[in-house]
Amino acid sequence: MPSSGSIACLDVDITVFRHFEDDVVEHMQKTNTQYAFQDDGAGGMCAGFMLFERREVAIGVLESVKSRLPEAESDQPALNQVITRSDAILLPPSIVWTYGLHGLGLWKPGIVPRSLAGSPRIMPTGL
């Protein structure tokens, strides 16, 4: 990890539609917030997309999340035990689209968003 600057942690199934980091980091600085997460609706903050103000913050949060496993079942419930929603920025679906926010259940391999509107599609086998 770099010694300074923001750090992003993304799951392999995340699709980034545009450069967003400068806008989000600026908003984090204005609101004195150290992290931003994908909004998973009722599921809380999603560990599939996390942006941290700096390296030390990322390491601290990730170590706290790891310490709650396996009791928390997975990284997402552990994340929501470590950080409260009110302490974080939840990113809008125009930046990070999520199945949980749209009530479509859990993501499955091969499912990707078609557009910014959030219409899912199944990728053909072999791609």
Buried (B, 14 or more C-beta within 10 A) or exposed (E): EEEEEBBBBBEEBBEEEEEBBEEBBEEBEEEEBBBBBBBBBEBBBBBBBBBBBBBBBBEEBBEBBEEBEEEBEEBBBBBBBBBEEEEBBBBEBEBBBBBBBBEEEEBEEEBBBEEEEBEBEEEEEEE
